[in-house]
Amino acid sequence: MFGIQDQGGKKSELLRASLELFATRGYDAVSVRDIAKAAGVSEAALYKHFAGKEDMALYIFSGIISEYTARLTAIASGPGGAAAKLGRVVDLTYDLYGEYPAEIRFALLSQYVFWDKVTEEIKPHFVLRQILAEGMDKGEIPRREVYLWIAAFSGLMMQPLAQHRYFADVLPGLAELKREVKIFLGKLFAGEK
């Protein structure tokens, strides 16, 4: 699982089962009973490892967001200007979705439930803010309110992924979708300076 150490045993089985259920049905539509049944354990066994469904989901969400932010931090400290770094952020995000669709779908669909429950240092928007501010300071990106840029960038990058499962029949494949998103974002950031 992306962002979660797989240590084997019942806890890992519970995490895998809950992640799959959360990613396909959504957090609110899944019960402790559903998770226990999918993992092939009793509800009592689930409570030996987690305080409940929210505790389990927050554990998964925190792990995914923490790992994603660590990878963004590596991009931010790497070579190139803001546009190149933002392009690598899109590449990373779409590649992760291709490799770990359940994890990324869960994080996208659950961010509003758990955002205020994770620590500030693992939130990816701080890294995006750094890249965007750097780009504005160097004149690579038009100067705007940085959180507006974060919202525009994140929305254009993430919304197609959040909806990909539902509109896969009309959306292009991930590689083409990633290319189109990068073109769209390039035009946005190349606007009047």
N, C-alpha and C positions, 0 to 999 in steps of 0.2 A: 504494500500500500504506500502511496506517495505521502511522505511526511510523517509516517508512523512506523516505528520499529516493529517488525514482525518477530515476536519472541516465541511464536508457536503456542500451542495449548488453547484452552477454552477462551481466554481473553482475546486472542487473535481471531478465533472463530466468531466471537461475538462482534468484534469490530468489523470484520469483513461482511458479515450478514447485515449489520445495521447500516453500514455504508451503502451497500447495494439497495437496501430498502429505502433509505433516505434519498438516494440519488434518483430512484425510479418513481417513488410515490410522493416524496416530499416529507419533510420532518413532521409536520402536523398530522399526517395521515398514517403514521406508523406508531404502533403501541409497543410496550415492553413485551407483551405476549407475542406479537409478531416477530420481534427480534429473537426472542428465546426459541421460538418454533423454527425459524429459518436457520438458526445456529445449531439446532438439535440439542438444546439444553433446557433445563427448567428455568422458570423465572427466578427461583431462589439462587441458582448458579449465577445468573446475570448480576444479581445484587451482591454477590461475593466480590465482584470486580468493579462494579460501578454503582453509584448512588441511585441511578435511574437513567432514563432515556436522555434527559438533558445533559447529564454529566458525561455520558458516552458521546453524544453528538458534539459537545464542546471540546472534548478530548480530541476527536477526529478533526474538527474544524481548526483548532489551535495548531495541531501538527501540520496540516496542509498549509495554512497561512504562514506559519513560521518558516517552513521550507521554501515556499514561494518567495517570501521576502528576502531570505538569505540568497537566493539565486538572483533576485533583482539587485541586491546590494553588490554582488559580484559584477553585474553588468554596469552599474552606476560607477564603480571604481575602475572600470576597464577603459580601453582606448576609445577614441573617437568623440565626435560632437554629440549634441543632444539628439539630433535626428537619427544618427546611426544607433545610438543606445536605445532609443524608443523603438526602432525597427527590430533590434534584438529582443526587446521586451515582448513584442508581438510574436516573434519567432518562438521564443521560449513558451509563451502562454499557449499558443496553438499546438506546439509540439507536445506539451504536457497534456493537453486535452486529448490529443491523438493516442498517447500512451496510457493515460490514466483518466479515462472519461468519467468514471463514477466519482472519483475524488474531486475533479474540477467542477463537474456539474453540481455536486453537493455543496461545494464552497460557494459557487455562484448563486445557487438558489437559497442558501442559508445565511448569507452574509448579513442580512438585515435582522435576523433572529439573534445572532451571536456576536455581532460587531462590537457592541459595548461591553461584552464579557471577556474580551481578550486584551492583553496588555498592549499599550501603545507601541512598544518597540518592535512588535511583530507585524504591525499593520503596513501593508505595502504602499499606501499612498504617501508615506513620508519619503520613501525612496523615489517615487515618481515626482514628488515636489522638488526634490534635490536636482534631478535631471532636468526638469522643466525650468526651474529657476536659473540653473547654469546656462541653459540654452537662451533664455531671455537676456541674461547678463552679457552674453557674448554676441547678441544680435542675431542668433540663428533662428529664433522663434519670435513672432510678434509679441510685444509686451501686453499681457492681459493679467487679470487676477489669476494667480496660480491654481487656486482650487477650481476655477471654471475650466482651466485647461485639463486638470486631473479628471473632472467629470466628463468633459468632451472626449478625452483620450480613452478613458476607461469604458465609457459607454459605447464608443465606436468599436473598440477592441472586443469587449466582453459580451455585448448583447447578441451578436451573431452566434457566439458559443452557447449562451444560455438558451437560445431558441433552436439551436442546430438539431437537437433530437426531435423537436416537434415539426420542423420544416425541412428535414433532410431531403425530402422528395423534390423540393423546389430550390434549395440552396446548392451551390456547387460543393464539391468535395473540400475537405479541410485545406489541402495545399492551395487550391484556387481561391478559396475564401480568405485564407491568410494573405495571399498576394493582393487581392482586391482591397482588403482592409488596409494594408500598408500603403497602397496607392491613394486611397481615400484620406488616410491620416497625413500622408505627405502633402497633399493638396491643402489640407486644413492648416498645417503648420507653415506652409509656404505663403499663406495669405499676406495681406499688406503688413509691412513691418514698420 
